[in-house]
Amino acid sequence: MIYFDNSATTKPDPEVLETFLKVNQYYYANPSSIHSFGGKVEKLLQQARAQFSKLLNVKENEIFFTSGGTESNNTAIKGTAFHHQKRGKHIITTSIEHPSIIESCEQLKDFGFEITYLNVDEKGVLNINELEKSIREDTILVSIMQVNNEVGSIQPINQIGQLLKNYPKILFHVDHVQGYGKVDLDLNNDGIDLCTISAHKIHGLKGTGLLYIREGIQLSPLITGGEQERKLRSGTENTSGIVAFAKALRLEKERSIKGILQIKEILKLLRDELSSIEEISIHTPQKYAAPHILNFSVKHYKGEVIVHALEEMDIYVSTTSACSSKKNIPSRTLLAMGRTEEMANSSIRVSLAFENTMEEAIIFIQSLKKVISNLEKVMRRSV
Ligand SMILES: Cc1ncc(COP(=O)(O)O)c(C=O)c1O
């Protein structure tokens, strides 16, 4: 099998799975229980938090565990909106965010909030001057993804963070779900107040994630109850998932330098070979793009046709993002980048992990050529 759909999710690392199982098996008490067994589990949770703090270079009390990227993004957007609405009801984001940002913003319109969706250029990158022009007296939050999940474009996070230092009342949230381990982000020096990371994109388990909240920032909780996670996120902690997530984060970081070099080489080969095929247009920009995502269209064929033909060869890629691929609508990101509707309907996303190899890329290219040639034969016969 060739698995090139790592932006949808990654294969759990065996070491991560082992940790998850061990914690579930031997440390299943509730960390809130007052007995010593609960105390042991609480200690494990504290150790995991300390590990996150070290790996991310932030304070322990700045880490809030959630059920994943979607919940962290919802908390960042709605938690900020509800807590700071007396100060203003205007939020700035981009038109190419993950649905967990866009739909959170859309929901807030029912509560009287106004949203500015910034455009991106043909490379999928926003214009910082446009961002500054869109700031208003009542702006309370700017939320920008670091790496786009469909095409891999990178936003100028540091520049935005520096700009927003001139507006101390505006919070800056960054969706770092596709970037962790692949594209650097400095939570201390990039002017970031809130940041989302998800475990299953880095060989951790689905259903675990975190929201970094800079010390001193207040958000309204979305989930209330037993007051876990310092009242921001109630519910018995997923200790085994969190401890496994800490391991996944550490392993991804350790593998990052060598891994990035390797996937850059693989992506270069894919880009060079695919751009020499007449029917193919590449959408991922050369510059300002993450090392693991390549998005392209094959002329005349819907993305799903190619995806299913490749799947017959035991090769797995996506059309748009995993969340949007079943909706059968053109890619919002590609339309925002000025691509035609036909192109936005025919896009394919290849997304790599550090475990992928050059040999897999070579087989992928040969297989894709075969798929295109077979489809052309069928088309010619039917004309
Ligand atoms: C950029 C981005 N943000 C958020 C999410 C949501 O993360 P999760 O699947 O952990 O809810 C995804 C998932 O695809 C993503 O790519």
PDBQT file of the ligand as one rigid body, heavy atoms in Angstrom, charges set to zero:
ROOT
HETATM    1  C1  LIG A 401      -5.858  22.998   9.072  1.00  0.00    +0.000 C 
HETATM    2  C2  LIG A 401      -6.735  22.114   9.893  1.00  0.00    +0.000 A 
HETATM    3  N1  LIG A 401      -7.339  22.610  10.983  1.00  0.00    +0.000 NA
HETATM    4  C3  LIG A 401      -8.123  21.852  11.762  1.00  0.00    +0.000 A 
HETATM    5  C4  LIG A 401      -8.359  20.526  11.470  1.00  0.00    +0.000 A 
HETATM    6  C5  LIG A 401      -9.256  19.716  12.351  1.00  0.00    +0.000 C 
HETATM    7  O1  LIG A 401      -8.511  18.843  13.153  1.00  0.00    +0.000 OA
HETATM    8  P1  LIG A 401      -9.176  17.526  13.801  1.00  0.00    +0.000 P 
HETATM    9  O2  LIG A 401      -9.322  16.530  12.703  1.00  0.00    +0.000 OA
HETATM   10  O3  LIG A 401      -8.198  17.119  14.864  1.00  0.00    +0.000 OA
HETATM   11  O4  LIG A 401     -10.482  17.947  14.381  1.00  0.00    +0.000 OA
HETATM   12  C6  LIG A 401      -7.778  19.974  10.326  1.00  0.00    +0.000 A 
HETATM   13  C7  LIG A 401      -8.049  18.573   9.933  1.00  0.00    +0.000 C 
HETATM   14  O5  LIG A 401      -7.987  18.195   8.808  1.00  0.00    +0.000 OA
HETATM   15  C8  LIG A 401      -6.935  20.776   9.531  1.00  0.00    +0.000 A 
HETATM   16  O6  LIG A 401      -6.337  20.299   8.425  1.00  0.00    +0.000 OA
ENDROOT
TORSDOF 0
